[in-house]
Amino acid sequence: MSKKGIETLVGLFVLLGLAGALFLSLKAANLASFGERKGYTVSAKFDNIGGLKPRAPVRSAGVTIGRVKRIALDPKTYQGLVTMEIDDGVRFPKDSSAKILTSGLLGDQYVGLEPGAEEKELAAGDAIRQTQSAVVLENLIGQMIFNKAADAGDGNASNKK
């Protein structure tokens, strides 16, 4: 094989490697779907959204049914306002609930929807009323340390009596 043929093959190999790296980076950033998804938007207010980001998945029963479209601060209630786009083929009752959950112990956060029992369905622009905020690991650790310190302080006081 000539030197020019080998250089061409190496060039193609490098291009394939770059295309693979681009594909993986788009998948990791949840941007792999280039087409517009058809769906309807609903919103929910949370006291704490934790590390939730735009384009995070919206899941029900472990199945991705939409994406987080926008996150903002509600200027009246000072809560996190999360706008989600749900796929058109998926309908939820009006009394459904939304939770911010984590994939694994330290994984990415997503919105989990649990269906309610009402006959009427969520429509475009509706708000989900029942929400549960994200569990922030730092807050849990701080609370545990505070409780341990309080228990240790009570134990010393009872020994002195």
Buried (B, 14 or more C-beta within 10 A) or exposed (E): EEEEEEEEEEEEEEEEEEEEEEEEEEEEEBEEEEEEEEBBBBBBBBEEBBEBBEEBBBBBEEEEBBBBBEBEEEEEEEBBBBBBBBBEEBEBBBBBBBBBBBEEEEEBBBBBBBBBEEEEEBEEEBBBEEBBBBBEEEEEEEEEEEEEEEEEEEEEEEEEE
